[in-house]
């Protein structure tokens, strides 16, 4: 299987959301320890998958650039965007 095969089910896989929350908490702690503010910054989420971490980053950052080599993972992320 490649990453495209996981796109439709990735967000529901056991542990994925917990891992994402832990990664985000770790990033926030590392920033706090270095007196670095995420608010108002631009972030790059390389290997973003379905964008679970990108969504969390978007709550703090002014802009998030999300990249992934899997077209279906990006399509799953795009499907989460609110329609304008």
PyMOL commands that set and color helices and strands:
alter all, ss='L'
color gray80, all
select helices_A, chain A and resi 3-6+10-12+16-33+52-58+71-80
alter helices_A, ss='H'
color red, helices_A
select strands_A, chain A and resi 42-46+63-67
alter strands_A, ss='S'
color yellow, strands_A
deselect
rebuild
show_as cartoon
